[in-house]
Amino acid sequence: MNMSSYISETAKEIDIRKTFMKWQCRVRQIAMRDNSGQPDDGMMPIVKLGSLSSSVSVGSVITLIHKRPQFSVTAELKHMSKKTFDPAQRREQAIKFLSSTFYQKHAEFSDILTATFRPNSVGANKILNNQSCFLIFDAFSQRYEINCQVKSLNFNDLYYQSTFAHNLLFNPQLHPETIVLAFLPNWKESFSVH
């Protein structure tokens, strides 16, 4: 492989990651500001196991994106949950916080996505057993086919903590043994269609 092809490949990977993260921030900001935080297709990719040409869909999941550790707001999210036991007030505070400036700087976000599953989830087990999957985001005239390695996070992982804190604000019935899967993109084997 010659160096120019390596450089252009790297530039392509960087471009896909950057455009995807900008798009994700915009989609999530709109959902918070205009739709009371309701997840839409921009946050709910279809999960496909196998190759894109011969894949099996296991349905869609609600994904989260997270601030990089140095920009983490997990402590603030946990504090919001503890301030009130009223689910409506929690949700209102979360929407206010997340709709302001939270999603404005895409560079503050990691490209690792997470999703929650109920304990003993058949879908989570299928995805984990496969070890990788494609997340297909198709919304608002954008399509991303992201090849991801999948791993289960333990309770002490920063992204587990962030995921749990975020979801608890919107779902006060969140099971304490919720499974959190992390999707680690392989940008070299991912595609975008605009």
C-alpha positions in Angstrom: 0.0 0.0 0.0 1.5 3.3 -1.0 1.6 6.3 1.4 -0.8 8.5 -0.6 -3.5 5.9 -0.5 -3.0 5.5 3.3 -3.3 9.3 3.8 -6.4 9.6 1.7 -8.0 6.6 3.6 -7.2 8.3 6.9 -8.7 11.6 5.7 -11.8 9.7 4.7 -12.1 8.0 8.1 -11.6 11.4 9.8 -14.2 13.0 7.6 -16.9 10.3 8.2 -16.3 10.4 12.0 -16.4 14.2 12.0 -19.6 14.5 9.9 -21.3 11.8 11.9 -20.5 13.4 15.2 -21.7 16.8 14.0 -24.9 15.2 12.7 -25.5 13.3 15.9 -25.1 16.4 18.0 -27.5 18.4 15.8 -30.1 15.5 15.7 -30.0 15.2 19.5 -30.1 19.0 20.1 -33.2 19.2 17.9 -34.9 16.3 19.7 -34.3 18.0 23.1 -35.4 21.4 21.9 -38.4 20.5 19.6 -39.5 17.0 20.7 -39.2 17.0 24.5 -36.2 14.6 24.3 -38.2 11.9 22.4 -35.7 9.6 20.5 -36.2 9.6 16.8 -34.6 7.7 13.9 -31.5 9.8 14.1 -30.8 8.2 17.5 -32.2 4.8 16.9 -30.2 2.9 14.4 -31.1 -0.6 13.1 -28.6 -3.2 14.3 -27.5 -5.7 11.7 -25.3 -8.7 12.4 -23.0 -10.1 9.7 -21.9 -8.2 6.6 -24.0 -5.5 5.0 -24.7 -7.7 2.0 -25.9 -10.7 4.1 -26.9 -9.3 7.4 -29.6 -10.2 9.9 -31.5 -7.3 11.6 -32.0 -7.6 15.4 -34.2 -4.4 15.5 -33.3 -0.9 16.5 -31.8 0.5 19.7 -31.7 3.9 21.3 -28.1 5.1 21.4 -26.4 7.7 23.4 -23.3 9.7 22.7 -21.1 10.8 25.5 -18.8 13.7 26.4 -15.1 12.7 26.5 -13.9 12.1 30.1 -12.4 15.6 30.4 -15.8 17.2 29.4 -17.9 14.7 31.4 -21.2 15.9 33.0 -22.1 12.6 34.7 -21.8 14.2 38.1 -24.3 16.9 37.1 -26.7 14.2 35.7 -26.5 12.2 38.9 -27.2 15.4 40.9 -30.3 16.1 38.9 -31.7 12.6 39.7 -31.1 13.1 43.4 -32.6 16.6 43.5 -36.2 15.3 43.1 -38.1 12.1 43.0 -40.7 13.6 40.8 -40.2 12.0 37.3 -41.8 15.0 35.5 -39.4 17.5 37.2 -36.4 15.2 36.5 -37.3 15.0 32.8 -37.9 18.8 32.6 -34.5 19.5 34.2 -32.8 17.0 31.9 -34.4 18.5 28.8 -33.5 22.1 29.9 -29.9 21.0 30.6 -29.4 19.0 27.4 -31.2 21.4 25.1 -29.0 24.4 26.0 -25.4 24.2 25.0 -24.7 20.5 25.8 -24.6 19.3 22.1 -23.0 22.5 20.6 -19.3 21.3 20.5 -19.1 18.0 18.6 -15.3 17.8 19.4 -16.1 17.3 23.1 -17.8 14.0 22.3 -16.3 10.5 22.0 -17.4 8.5 19.0 -18.2 5.5 21.3 -22.0 5.0 21.4 -23.9 3.1 24.1 -27.3 1.5 24.4 -29.2 0.0 27.4 -30.9 -3.4 27.5 -32.9 -5.1 30.2 -31.2 -7.8 32.3 -31.1 -11.2 30.4 -31.9 -9.4 27.1 -31.9 -11.9 24.2 -31.1 -9.0 21.8 -28.1 -7.9 23.9 -26.8 -11.5 24.0 -27.1 -11.9 20.2 -25.2 -8.7 19.6 -22.5 -9.6 22.1 -22.1 -13.1 20.8 -21.5 -11.7 17.4 -18.8 -9.3 18.8 -19.5 -6.8 16.0 -22.4 -5.3 14.1 -23.4 -2.5 11.8 -25.4 0.4 13.1 -27.6 1.8 10.3 -28.6 5.4 10.9 -31.1 6.6 8.2 -32.8 9.8 8.9 -33.2 13.4 7.7 -31.6 12.7 4.3 -28.5 11.2 6.0 -27.4 7.6 6.1 -24.5 6.1 8.0 -23.6 2.4 8.0 -21.2 2.1 10.9 -19.2 -1.0 11.5 -18.7 -1.5 15.3 -17.0 -3.7 17.7 -19.3 -4.4 20.6 -18.5 -4.9 24.3 -20.4 -5.1 27.5 -19.6 -2.4 30.0 -19.3 -3.0 33.7 -20.8 -0.7 36.4 -17.5 1.0 37.1 -16.9 2.1 33.4 -17.2 5.8 32.8 -19.5 5.2 29.8 -21.7 2.9 31.9 -22.0 5.5 34.5 -22.8 8.2 32.0 -25.4 6.0 30.2 -27.1 5.0 33.5 -27.2 8.6 34.8 -28.7 9.9 31.5 -31.3 7.2 31.2 -32.4 7.5 34.8 -33.5 11.1 34.2 -35.9 9.9 31.5 -36.8 6.5 33.0 -37.2 6.4 36.8 -38.0 2.6 36.5 -34.5 1.8 35.1 -33.5 -1.6 36.4 -30.4 -1.5 38.6 -28.8 -4.3 36.7 -29.4 -2.8 33.3 -27.0 -4.0 30.6 -25.0 -1.3 28.8 -23.3 -2.2 25.5 -20.7 0.0 23.9 -20.4 0.3 20.2 -16.8 1.2 19.1 -16.8 2.4 15.5 -14.3 1.0 12.9 -14.4 4.1 10.6 -12.3 2.3 8.0 -15.2 -0.1 7.4 -18.0 2.4 7.7 -19.9 4.4 5.1 -21.9 7.5 4.7 -24.5 8.5 2.1 -25.7 12.1 1.9 
